[in-house]
Amino acid sequence: MSAAISDSSHPPNFLGIGMQKTGTTWLYEHLRRHPEVYLTPRKELRHLMEIAKAEVSGAPCEIPLFQRMRRGYDRGFLARNAKKFATGTLTRADWLWDWRHLTARHCDARWYTQQFAHIDAPVRGEISPQYHQLDEAEVEAVARIFPDLRVVLLLRQPVDQIWSQARMVLAREEGRAADQVDRAAYEVFFDRWRKINFDYTAIIDCWSAAFGEANLFVGFYDELAADPAALFARICEFLEIERRVDAALERPVNRGQDAPIPEALRAKLEAQWSGCIEGIVARYPALDHWRVD
C-alpha cells in the first residue's frame, strides 16, 4: 500500500466525483476560470480509478499500448483534438497534455502527483464524475495517498439523472437521435446502470468516512437550476477561495435536450430507485419533492 505522497510541494487537493448529468461540466468550466484554481486541461481523466484499483489489488498500474490508445479514443481525446485541429483551435499545450496522458505507461500515484508539481494555485485537482463509483476500499486507498483532498459531489433526482444520462449515451452509441432509440435499449441501459451505482447515502457515507464530513461538499442539481450563482458561491466558500459571480454562471454547459420520459420507462426507474430516493430524502428533508408518487 502506498503512503501519502510527500515529495511534491503541490499535490492535488481537490476532486470532483460526480455524478454524471448533474452539472459537473458547468462546474468544471467555471472553476477552471477562477484565478485561485487549477484544473487539468481535460475533464474526466479517471486516472484515480486505475490508481485506486491497483492500490487495492497490489498489482502494478501499467497500461498496455493498445489499451492506452483505446482509452484515448473512448475518452474523446482523439476526436476532440481532430475537431480542434480542423478549426485551428488546437493549442500546443492541449496536444502535449493529451499525448502525455495517452502514452502514460506507469499511471501510478507518483506519476499522477507529478502532473500538479509545477502548479502553485491554492486549489489543484480534477473532475471525473465516474469517481463516485469507487468502492469503499478504493476510496480509502485514495485517502491514504491524498489525505488533504476536498471533495465535491453533485446529485440529481435519480430518475431524472438516469433518463438524461441514458438519452446522451444511447444517442451516441446508437448513432441516432435519442427519440429514435427503442424502449428495449433504454431498459437494458437502466439495468446496467443500476448495477454500477450505489445509493446516494452510501456514496456520501463512504467519502465522508474517508476524508471527513467537513471535506465533502454535497450539492444538488435543483440548486443549479434555481440559482447557479448561489451554488457556485457555496462551492467557492467550501474551497476557501474568493466568491466570484458573473453572468456566464447562468448559461447551461453541455445541457442535453429536454424530453419527457415515457410513463412505462418512468415506472421502471421509480421502482428501481425508490429506496435510494427515500434514503436521501430522510437525510435531506428539503428534497421531499424527489419522492415518487
Secondary structure, 3 states (H helix, E strand, C coil): CCCCCCCCCCCCCEEECCCCCCCHHHHHHHHCCCCCEEECCCCCCCHHHHHHHHHHHCCCCECCHHHHHHHHHHCCHHHHHHHHHHHCCCCHHHHHHHHHHHCCCECCHHHHHHCCCCCCCCEEEEECHHHHHCCHHHHHHHHHHCCCCEEEEEECCHHHHHHHHHHHHHHHHHCCCHHHCCHHHHHHHHHHHHHHCCCHHHHHHHHHHHHCHHHEEEEEHHHHHHCHHHHHHHHHHHHCCCCCCCHHHHCCCCCCCCCCCCHHHHHHHHHHHHHHHHHHHHHCHHHHHHCCC
